[in-house]
Amino acid sequence: MFEWIGAMTGQAVAIEERAPTASVAVDGAAVFLLGAALQFNVLTSSFGLPFQRLSDLLPFLLIPWLGLRRAVLAEAMRSVAPLSGIVVVIAASLVLKAHILAGDVYLTLVLLLYVVQAFILLVLFRDARIESAFCAGLLAGLLGSLAVLLLTSTGASLERFGLAVPTDGLDEDLKLFFQDKLGGLWISGNETGHVFALAGAAALLLSLRYRTKAVYLVYFAALLTSFPLTNNRAGLIMPLLFLAVLMRRNLKAPAILTALGILGALLVAWSVTGEIPLPGTLSQAIERRFAEDTNVSSNVDERFLSGISALQLVVAYPFGVGEVARRSGLQALTGLVTPHNGFVSLALQSGLATLLLLVAGLVRILLAPGAAGPLLTYTALFLIPSLMFEELSVNQYVLFFMALVVASLAIAREPGALRTGPG
């Protein structure tokens, strides 16, 4: 498995000609800013614009600009049938979704725009230099988003700057929940934790491509910094796994024994004093989310029940259902208003056929990771666990990477070609 992951950095399809350096610099700057904007995703609706977030506005700028590149136009001509099919399937939900109220088609329309934009980006990403610039932008944006999260923890009011989701009008229980699981730029830590986790795909790609583990270690340090504030456990799973993969050759006996010794000392101190001797916020987060969490079993049962019950709504509304009807339907079935599952929520949001496109894209990528390339492969590996835990189809960052996976279905693969730029 480890060799397979490392090999991804040197495998992918290629463009026919090496792009001029000046063109690569311009396109690289554009995708860098896109990556940064996806993570540092300002709420443009706070300024009266008809878009929820900055990333929803960018397709209107980037599609007509980047879409006119020669390689993009050539690929679009070759892929017109599958790309049109994908667009029609997603667009069907816009007109056939049941119980539509104001705003109920917004995220489906955003997904449609993201898919077209993603198709263009996947063609450009055949040049590894442009793909790397995009990944660097994601990590730069993550650091900015982390700074906003830290500012939020001080009690700073950032809504008027578009740096926080307004909570006016929410009931007190929800407000307390959002205070316990801070989200920063996103509504809660349950979203932010997975947004930060998914950025691990970019960090892993850059670390392996340029043979420097420091990139992933800095990323992981940022993720750990956010944990005491987001209190999101599930978002640590894949980053921890790939940290072990990346550092496997550094795990010598002395390092392992030292780590076990530190862990043992912490456990002894906790058993004797009832407190974990770590910085206050981190200690409280570990105790609350691991040591003192007695609701793990009921939490698993709740998620399973809500997911299964939501499937009944998927069958009843194969083209999707409006937000109000969906929440009332789930509440009637389970007493909950969320399916706790990104796959199910996507089907309810944009239709069963859209979900099948996503699943088909993930399967295609994982069956042929060398042909898919490193970014898509790592994205699939990080994306699947996150979607299993949370209703993330409402999150524009995650929605973008869903679109990337779906758009990959329209990209023809040319085995044997080499990627341009650093492998």
Order of alpha helices (4+ residues) and beta strands (2+ residues): alpha-alpha-alpha-alpha-alpha-alpha-alpha-alpha-alpha-alpha-alpha-alpha-alpha-alpha-alpha-alpha-alpha-alpha-alpha-alpha-alpha-alpha
